[in-house]
Amino acid sequence: MNRKFAVVVRTLSFVLALLAAFAVRSASAQGVSENRPDSAMAAAATGTAQPVQVGHKPGGEANLIIPDLSQVSFLGGIHGRSLLMGGLVICALGLLFGLVFYGQLKRMAVHESMREVSELIYETCKTYLITQGKFILILELFIGFVILLYFGFLLKFAPMKVAIILLFSLVGIAGSYGVAWFGIRINTFANSRTAFASLRGKPFPCYSIPLKAGMSIGMLLISVELVIMLFILLFIPGDYAGPCFIGFAIGESLGAAALRIAGGIFTKIADIGADLMKIVFNVKEDDPRNPGVIADCTGDNAGDSVGPSADGFETYGVTGVALISFIVLAVREPSVQVQLLVWIFVMRIMMVVASGLSYLINEAVARARYGNADEMNYESPLTSLVWLTSLLSVALTYLVSYLLLPDLGDGSLWWKLSTVITCGTLAGAIIPELVKVFTSVDSRHVKEIVTSSREGGASLNILSGLVAGNFSAYWIGMAIMSLMAIGFLVSTTGFATLMIAPAVFAFGFVAFGFLGMGPVTIAVDSYGPVTDNAQSIFELSQIEQVPGIKQQLKSEYDIDPQFERAKDLLEANDGAGNTFKATAKPVLIGTAVVGATTMIFSIILGLTHGLQPEFIANLSILHPPFLLGLIAGGAMIYWFTGASTQAVTTGAYRAVEFIKANINLASSAKASVADSKEVVRICTKYAQEGMFNIFLTVFFATLAFAFVEPYFFIGYLISIALFGLFQAIFMANAGGAWDNAKKIVEVELKQKGTPLHAATVVGDTVGDPFKDTSSVALNPIIKFTTLFGLLAVELAVSLTADKGPTLTRILAAVFFTISVTYVYRSFYSMRVKSDES
């Protein structure tokens, strides 16, 4: 692994030294002055006409100036700054909400045998996270150096200003990393408490404990995000705030991308390694003798808790930064900019309140309905929570908009803006319903997979899953298109009086609405890893074999344990967890794609000098570089899904190889800690190596394509967003369908150990990297590429303006050669080598 780090350091050092030399020379030749604004960007922000510039003046998005929020009053006399200061109080209450639930879960009763297992899982998760943190900091050194080149040498910002931007990039990383750490800590409390609560034989605690953990993560995550963004908005000077938002977004995107990619590879190596033992040795799920089970539990947190927590944090932040950039660049009047900025933050604060209230109401209803029930449909209260939050958010959207913006424009824009956001808020409820059509244990598609597997075995199982994934991409794609179309149509009814490109604004607000119930979206996503781990902890604890356990449970906890009943409850709940893990993925990827549209617009605005017609013509397939960029983007998406799956394949091969050689079925004892740690080491090794190749390919491809030609790069960004959307939806839902087909065979049909079960296990192992590695990592990859591309394309255009196109094309060739080298390595250095090769 040290050799890999050395390769990364040497490669990046060479390239960044090259960029530094040219950036310094370029800055000297241009003679740019400190804080020089781009005239086209300034024109867009102020609504004044500016002539087309002969040379390119960089830094439009970097020179965003946040207007004084005190210049506009709301609600009969409260100025914008004071209103948002009150919002910090709401955020503090959101943090308290999450921390109170954390404390409650920590204090819940749990047997020592189960606590020991969950703490072992947490310790292995800590080791994994520390390793990841070191790697992220290495990457930050180089991303930070690019930021230094761009802001310090190219734009000639003052050293203090550059330092603050770098600081906020670190804050972004710390945010993604911190919420990920919080997520695994609370989930490893909740998993053992859920397993222990199941001993009473009642289903309600098996549902309420994982959801409480999820709401704790969701409320804390969104509240932390809002506190940081409000701090920048309220306490950083206006001419510093814009670049700080960009630095913050790049930092959180970098952290999320690394944690999502590596976590996705880790978890599926472990999952496949553990699952295949059920076929090879015909052992039960989570057999304590299987050395791969602890790694699988660690992976559930690394991939399904760490990754989504960091991803959700980054998604929420980047979407907000994209909208802030658009408002400052494209809205003409400073007073309107203030109204819209204050409005979007008040809306976000309101949605935290809506999520908290919806959870409390829904939980009270669920407790009254199922508290003492012997049977419950676990998906039912989760579904009602999503819809209740969505509808309450919609109602509050219209109410708050009416109160804050009654006189905006012609007086009707308050409800038009609310309608656009509502399109996204409803998408946050409609998309999960569509996902359930293809992934739920009650889905006809999932049952079709089971039926196909009866006679067709693993072959027809896999084909039926591919059908489910493809159909889901059609219906969800059409739903997203329809909701975006409604937003576009509403934007044609008066938005143009306030801004340029109102359709782009509408698309950005649809993405904003996607995250309107962010805490609940994160909560139902986090429900899955807890339920999955709870099932494993029950088996690994071997609580049934503890001497005198029944008497101990009765005397100390007043529990008459129902061991077999508890297993059934946990398995059934895991199916609901699988379904709702699947529902969050298209919401996050949809947000990434729709939000990327708004971020790409800021690049377009600078390149076209404020949307001058003669430059807009280049954004067409009649401009060959643009068309070629569209093709290149699609190619990169398919490389990425292949490379991430290759890392899982090779790692799983090595894990299976080790487990088969070391599993001891003749003994009734647990697998040794040493063997379990070795499987964790194998998973970590291949997760790191896979991430090295993937990150370096993406990093250098972004530089290469930005340096080829700016409109080529725009085509590339649009293409990876669109190809990535459909590839991610297809893979996520195919994987979810395969997973729950296996769950039907295990829970409903009780056919573990049969050929039917073996066929569904094979399908599930195919679906593992589909749903939890490749698909989910496309979200941060798209956003990181777009954000880093903001800097890369400005560097390229500035060098072209100063030195001519020959230099930038030579650099593009160098960067592309390095990128292709790592594409090559992502297969040939990762493949499972035969004896002959």
N, C-alpha and C positions, 0 to 999 in steps of 0.2 A: 504493500500500500504506500510506503514511503516513496518508492520509485514512481508510482503514479502521481503523487503530489509533485515530485520533482519535474515530471514531464509537463504537468499543468503550469507550474511556475515558469519553467524555461520558455515554453511556447508563448504564454501570455506576455512575459517580460520582453521578448524579442519584438513582438508586434506592437506593444504599447510604446516601447522605446522608439520604434519607427514612426508611429503616429505622433509622439511627442516632438520629434525633430521637425516634422512637417508642420505641426500646429504652431510651434514657436515661430518658424520662418513665415508661415502664413499670417500670423497675427502681427508680426513686425512689418511685413510688406503692406498689409491693409491699413496699418496705423489707426486701428479702431480705438475709439475713446471708451472710457469706462462707462458701463451701463447704457451703451448706445441702443436705443430701441429700434426695432425693425419698423420702417415707415409704413409698410403695408399692414403689419400687425396693429400698429398704433391707429392707422386709419380705420381698421375694422372695429377696434375697440371704441373709438370716439365718434364714428360715423362721418368723419371728414374725408373728402376726396383727396387722393394723393396720386401723383404721376407714377407710372411704372418706372422702376429703378433700372439703371443700366447694369449695375453690379448687385450681387446678392449681399444683403446685410443680415447676418445670422442672429438667431436668438429670439425669435418672436415669442415662442412659448416660455422662454426663460425670462423674458422681460415683462411678464404679466404683472400688472400693478392692481392690487386689490383696492377698490375705492373705500372711502371712509364710510363705515357702516352707520355712523351717527347722523348722517345728512338726511336720512329718511325716518319718519316716525310711523309707528303702527299702533293699532288698537287704541286710537284716541290720544296719542301723545308719548308712547314708549318708543324711544329710538332703537334702531336695529341692534346696536351694540349691547344695550341693556337687556333686550329681549333674549339674545343669545347667551348672555351671562347667566340668565335664569335657566337656560337650557343646560348649562353645566351642572346645575343642581339636580336636574332630572337624570343626567348621566351618572351622577354620584349615587342616586337612588338605584339606578340600574346595576351599578357595580355592587352595591349593598345587597340587592336582590340575589345576584349570583353568589356572593360570598356567604350569605345566610344559608342558601341551599347547600353550599360546599360544607359548611359546618354541620348541618343536619345529617348529611350523608356520612360524614366522617364519624359521627357519634352513634350511628345506627348499630344495632346488635349484629354480631357476626361470630361464627365459631372460629377458634384459633386455626383449625386445619384449613379452612377456606381463606382466612386472612393471610396465612403463610404463602399460599399459592399466589394470591393477588399481589403481595409485596415482592415476591420473586419476579413476577411479570413486570412490576414497576421498576425494579432494579435493572432488569435487562433493557427496558425502555429508556431508562436514564443513560445507560451506556451508549445506546444507539443515538440518542439525542445529542449527547456530548460530542460524539464523533461527527455528527452532522453539523453541529455548531462550529466546530473547527474548520470544516470544509467551507461553510458559508462565509466565514470571516476571510478565508483566503480569496474566495471569489470577490468579496467586497473590496479587498485591496485593489483589485484590477478594475472593477467597475468604478470604484472611487477615483482611480487614476484617470479614467476616461472623463469622469465628471470634472476633475481638476483641469484636464486639458481643455475641455469645452468651455467651462465657466471662467477659469482662471487665465488661460492663454489666448483662447479664441475670442471670448467676449470681454476680456480684461476687467472682470469683476474684481472688486477690492478683496484682499485676502480674508478679511473677517466675513464677508458675505459668502465666499466660497466655503469657508470653514463651517458656517451655519448650514449651508446646503448639504455638505458632507455629513454633518451631525444628524440631520433629519433623514438622510439615507440610512444611517445606523439605527435611528429610532424606528424606521419602517421595518428593518430586519428584526430588531428587538421585539416589536409588536407581534409580527408573525411567529417568531420563535417562542415568545412568552405565552401567547394564548395556546400554542401547541402544547407547551409543557403543562399548562393548567389543565388542558383537556385530558392528557393521559393521567394526570394525578387524580382528578375527580372520577374519571372512568374506572380507574383501578380501585377506587373506593366502592363505586357503585356495583362493579361486577360481582364482587364477593358478597355484598349485601343482598343483591338480587338472588344469587344462588341460595343464600341462607334463608331468605324470606319464602322461597318456594317450598320449603319443608313443611309449611303449614297446610299446603295443598290448596291454597286459594290463588286464583290467577291475578287478582288486582294488584298486589304488591310487585309482581313480576313486570307489570306494565308501568306502575307509577314511579318506581325507583329509577329505571333507565331514563324515563322522560324528565324527571327532576334533574338528573345529571345533565341531560341535554339542554334544558332551559338555563341551568347555571352557566354552562359554556356559552350559549347563545347570547344571553343578556350581558355577561361580562365582556365577551368579544366585541359586540356592537358598541357597548358603552365606552370601552377603551378606545376603539377606533374614533368615535365621535369626540371624546375628550381631546385626543391628539389633534384632530383636524380643527376643532374649535379653538384650541390653543394657538395654532398657526394663524387662524383667521383673526382672532381677537388680540393677540399679544405680540405678534411679529409685525414689524412695519410693513405697510402695503407694498413697497417696492421689493421687499425681501420675501413676502409670503408666497408669491407665485413660484419662484424657483424652489422654495422649501417644499411646496406641495409636490413638485416634480421629483425632487430628491427623495421625499418620503415615499412616493408611489413606486419609484424604481427600487428602493430598498425593500419594501414589503413584497414586491413582485419577485425579486431575487430570492428572498427567503422562502416564499411559498413555492416557487418553482422547484428549488432544491429539495424541500421537504416532501412535496407531492411526488416528484419523480422517484426519489430514492425510497420513500415510504411505500409507494405502489409496487416497486420491484421487490423490496424486502418481504412485504406481506404475502405476495403471491408465490414466491419461492417457498416460503414456509408452509403456506396453505396447501400447495400441490404436494410438497414432500410429505406432509402429514396425511393428506387425503388418500394418496396412492397406496399407503400401507393398508388401508381398509380392503383394497382389492388384492394386493400381493399376499398379505398374511391373514386376510379375513378377520381383522380385529375390529373392535367397536370404535365408534367416534370418540376421540380424545382419550384413547387408552393410555393410562399412566406409564405403561412400559415403552411407549413410543417416544423416542428422544426429540421428535419433531414438534410435539404438541406445545411445549413452552415457547418455542420459536413462533409457532402459529399464533399463540395468544399475544406475544409481543408484536407480531405483525399486524394483528387486528387493530392494535393501538397505533403502530407506526404508520400504517396505510389508511386505516379507516377512522382514526381520531386525530393524530398529528396532522396528516395531510389535509383533511377537510377543514380543520380549525384554522390552519395557516392560510388555506385557500379562501375560506370565507372572509377572513380578516382582510386579505389582499383584494378580493373582489369588491367588497364594500368600499374600501378606500380608493381603489383605482377608478371605479365608476364615479365616485364623487369628484375626484381630481379632474376627470375628463369633462364633467359638467361645469365645474368651476372655470376650467380653461375656455370652454366654449362661451360661457356667459361673458367673460371678460373680453374675449376676442371678437365675438360676433354681435353682441348687443350694443346698440348705438349710444344710448343715454346712460351716463353714470348713475343717475337716480334709479333707473330701471334695473341696472346691474345690481344695485344694493337690494332692491325689492326682491329680485329673483334669488340672490345669494342667501338672504335671510330666510326667504320662504323655503328653499330646499333644505336648509338645516333645521328649521322648525318642523318641517314634514318628517325628517329623519328622527328627530326627538319624539314627535308624536307617535311614530310607528313603534318605538321602543315601549311607550306607554300602552299602545294597543296590544302588543305581543304579551306584555306582562298581565294585563287585564284579561285577555282571552284565555291565557293559560289558567289563571285562577278560577275563572268561570267554568271553563271546560273541565277542570279537575274536580270541582265541586259536583258537577253533574255526573261525571264518570264515577266518582266515589259513591254517590247516592244510588247509582244504577248497578254498579258492579262490586261495591265494597265487600259484600258478603256472598257474592255469587260464586257458584261452583264452576260455571263456564262463562267465557266471554270471548268475543271476537276482538283480538288485540288491535286489529287495524281500524275498528270502528271509532274509538275515541281519538285516535291519532288523526283520522280523516276529519272528524268534526272540529278538532283543534285548528287544522289548516284552514278550513272554510270559515270558521268563526273569526279567526284572525284576519283573513282576507276581507270579509264583509265589514268588519269593524274598522279596518284600515281605510277601506273605500269611503265609508260614511264620514270618518274623521278627516279624510282628505278634502272632501267637498266643504265641510264645516270650517276647517282651519283656513282653507284657501279663500273662502268668502270673507272671513274675518280679517285676514291679512292683506288681501289684494282686491278689495271691492271696486277700486277705481282704476285698476291697471288697464291701459289701452282704452278701449271704448266702453269699459265697464263689464264686458262679458268674458274677458280672458280668464277670470278666476275659475269659472266652471270648465272652460276649454282646457286649461292646464290640468285641472283635476281629472278630466276625462282621459287625457293622454297618460297620466300616471296610473289611472285605474286599469288601463289596458295591461300594464305590467303587473300590477297587483293581482289582477284576476289570473294572469298567466302563472303566477306563483301558486295558484290553487288548481287551475285547469291542467297544467302540465303534469303535476303529480297524479291527477285522475287518469290521464292518458297513459302515463307510465304504468300505473296499476293494471291497466287493460292488458299489458304485455308481460308483466313480471309478478303479479300477485299470485298467491297460492290458489286463489279462486279464478284466475284468468283462464279463458278458453285456450289461449296460446300455450300457456304453461301445461295445461292438461293434455294438449295435443302432443307436446314433447314427451310426456309420460306414455301416452298411447303409442306413439311411434317407436318408443324404446322397447315396448313389449316384444315385438317381433323383429324389429330392425336393429336392435341393439344400439351401440354407441354411434354407428353411422347415421341412422335416421334421427337419433337424438340431436346430433350436431346440426344436421340439415334443418330440422324443425326450429332449433334455436336461431339459426341464421335468418329464417323466414320471419320470426318474431322481431328480431332486431331491425330488419329492413322495413317491415311494415310500420314499426314504431317511428322510424326516421321520417317516413312519409307523413304520418298524422301529426307528429309533434312539429315538424317543419312547416306544415300547412297552418297549424295553430299559431305558431310564432309569426309567420308571414301575415296572417289575417289580423292579428293584434297590432303589428307594426303598421299595417295598411290603415287601420282605423286611426292610429296616432298621426300618420301622415295626412289623412284627409282632414282631421281636426286642425292640423297645423296650417292648412290652406285658408283658414277662416279668420285671419287677422294677425297671425304671428309675424308676418313679413313687415308690418309697420314698426316692429321693435328690433328686428335682427335680420342678419343675412342668413341664408341657408336654413330656414325654419324647419324643413323636413329632418335635417340632421339633429336639430335640437329636439324634435319630437322623438326620434329614435333613441337619443340619449335618455330621455325621460321615461320611455318604456323600460329601458334597462334599469333605471332608478326604481321604477315600480316593481320590477322583478324581485328586488331586495326589500320591498316595502315591509315584509314581515320577516326580516332577517333573523331575529332570535329564534323564531319558530322553525324556519327552514333549517337552521343549524341544529336545533334541538332534535328534530325528527331524523336528521342525518346521523347525529351522534347516538341515537337510540340503538342503532344496529351493532356497533362494536361492543356495547355493554351486554346486550343479549347474547351475542356470540361468545364472549368471554365467560359469561355466567354459566353457560352450559359446560364449557371446558373446565371451569373451576370446580363445579360439582363433581365431575369425574376424577379430576386430578387430586382433589382433597381426600378421596377414598373415605369419606365421612362415615359411610355405612360400616366400614371395618374397624372404626375406632372402638376400642373396648369400652363397654358400658355407655355407649353413645345415647341410647334412648333414654336411659335414666338421667344422664347429664342434661340433655336437652329439655327434659320435663322439669327437672329441679331448678335449673339456672335460667331457662328462657320460657318456661311454660308452653313448650311445643311438644305435641304428639306427632313425631315425624312421619311423613308419608313419602318415602324415598322414591318409589316408582312413579307415583303421581307427580312428584316434583320434577322428575326427568321429563315426563310428558309435557308439563307446562313450559319448561325451559325450551324444549325443542320447538313447540308450537310458537312461542314468542320469538324465537330466532327467525322463523319464517316472516313474521311481521317486520322484524328488524331488517331483513334482506330487502323487503319491498320498499320500505321507507328510506333505506340507504340509496336505493335506485331512484327514488323520486327527486332527491335533491340534486342529482348530478346534471340532468338537463337544464334545471333552473340556473345553476352556476355557469354552465357552458353557454347557455343562451345569453346570460348577462354579459359574459366575456365578449361574445361576438357583437351583440348590439352596442355594448359600451365601447368596444374597439372602434366602431364606426365614428363615434364622437371624437376619440383621440386621433384617429387618422385624419379627421377633418382639420385639426390644428396644423398638421404637416401640410395638407393641401393648401390651406389658407396662406401659409408662408411661401410655398413654391409658386403659387399663382398670383402673388402680389395683390392679395385681397380679392381673389376670384376674377381677375381680369380675363375677358373672353378669349384673347389670343393664347393664354396659357391653359385655360380650361379645356381647350380642344385636345390637349395631350392626354386627358383622362378619358380615353376612348380606345376601342380596339383598332381604330384607324391609325393610332400611334403605335407602331410595332413594339417598342419596349414595354408599353403598358400590357399588351397582350402576352408578351413573353413572361412578364412578371406573374401574370395570372397562372400560367402553366407551371412556373417554378414553385409557386406556393403550394399547389396541389402535390407536387413531387415531394416536397419537404414533409408534408403531413403523412404521406405513406411511408417515407423513410422512418419518421419518428415512431409510428405505431409498430413498425418492424423491429426497430432497434430496442425499444422498451420491452417488447415481447421476447426478443432474443436474449436479453439479460435475464429475464425470468426463466426461460427454457434452460439455459446453461446452468444457472444457479440451482434450479429445481433438480436437474440431473445429478449435480454433485451432492445435493442434500439427500436425495433418494439413495444414491450410492452409499453414502455414509450411514444412513439410517438402516438400510438393509443389512449392512455389515455389522452393526452394533446393537440392534434390537434383540432383546433377550426375552423370548416368549415363554421359556421354560420356568422363569421366575415370576412370582406374583408381586415382586417389588417394583417400585417406580424406576423409570430410567434415571441413570445417575445425573447429577448436576453437571458433571464434566461433559458428558455426551450431549446434554441439552445445550450447554454453552457453545459446544463445537458447531451445532446446527445453526445457532444464532450467529456465530462467526462467519459461517459459509454464506448465510443470507446477507449479512452486512457487507462482506467482501464483494459479492456480485452486484449488490445495490450500489455501492460506491463506484465500482468499475463501470457499470452501465451508465451511471449519472455523469461520470467524467466524460465519456464519449459523447453523450447526448448534449451536455451543456456546452462543450467546446464546439461541437458542430453548430449548434444554434447561435452561439456567440459570434463565430467567424462567418457564418452564413449571413447573419444580419449585417455585419460590416461589409461583406462582399457585395451583397445585393444593393445596399445603400450607396456604395461607391460605383456600381455599374452605371446607374442613371436614375435620377430621382423618381421619374414616373414609372420606371420598371419596379422600383421599390414600393411605390403605392400599390401597383397591381399585385405585388407579392404579399403585402399586408392584407389586402382585401381577400386574396385567395386563401391564405392560411386560415383566416377567420371563417370563411364559408365552407371550405373543405373540412376544416376542423369541427365545425358545428355538426355536420351530418355524420362524419366518422365517429365522433364521440357519442352521439345519441345512439347510433346503430350498435356500437360495441358495448355501451353501458347496458342497454336494455336486452340485448342478446345474452350477455353474461348474467343479468338478473333473472331472466327466464330459465336458463340452465340451472342456476342455483336453487330456485324454488321448485323446479321439477324434482330435483333430488330430495328436497324437503318434503314434498308430497309422499314420495315413496317411503321415506323414513318415518314420518309422523302419521299420515292418514292411512297408508296401506300397510304399515308395519312389516316391510319386506327388506329389512337390512340383511346383507349377506347373500342376497339372491342375484341372479344374472341381471335382472331389471335394475337392481340397485347399483351394480357394477357399471352398467351402461350410463346411468345418470351421474355417477361419480366422474366418469370420463368426461361427460359433457360439462360438468361443473368445473373440472380442471382446465378445460379449454376456455370456459367463460371467465375464469379467475383473472388472467391478465387483460381480458377484454374490458371487464367492468371496473377493475380496481387498480389497473396500471396505466394502460395506454389511454383510455377514454378520459379519465379524470385529470391526467397530467396535461392534456391539451389546453385546458383552461388557463393555467398560469403561463404556459409556453406562449400562447397567443398574446397575452398581456405583456409579458416581459419583452417579447420581440417588438411589440408596438412602442412600448415606453423607451427601451434602449434605442430603438430606431429613431426616436425624436432627436437624440444626440448624434447618432451615427450619420443620418442624412444631412444634418447641418454641417458636420465636419466635412463630409464629402462635397457638398455644394460650395462651401467656402473655399476648399482647396482647389476645386475646379475653377472658380471665379478668379482665383489668384494665380494659379500655376497652369491652368488649361486642362483639358480632359485627358491628356495622355497620362499624366501622373496618377490621377484617380483610377484610371482603368488598369494601370499596372498594379496599383495597390489592391484593386478588386480581384485581379487574377491571383495575387499572393494570398489574400484572405480566402478566396474560393478554394485554392489548392490545399490550404490547411484544413478548411472545412471538409473537403472531400476525403482527406486523409483520415479524419475521425469518423466519417461515414463508413469508410472501408474498415476501420478498426472496430466499429460498432458491431460488425458481423465477424470478420475474420479473426479478430483477437478475442472474441467472446464465444465463438461457436464451440460446440461439444466435439472435441477432436477424436477421431477413430484411431485405431492402432496404425492404420496405413497413412494417416495424414499428419 
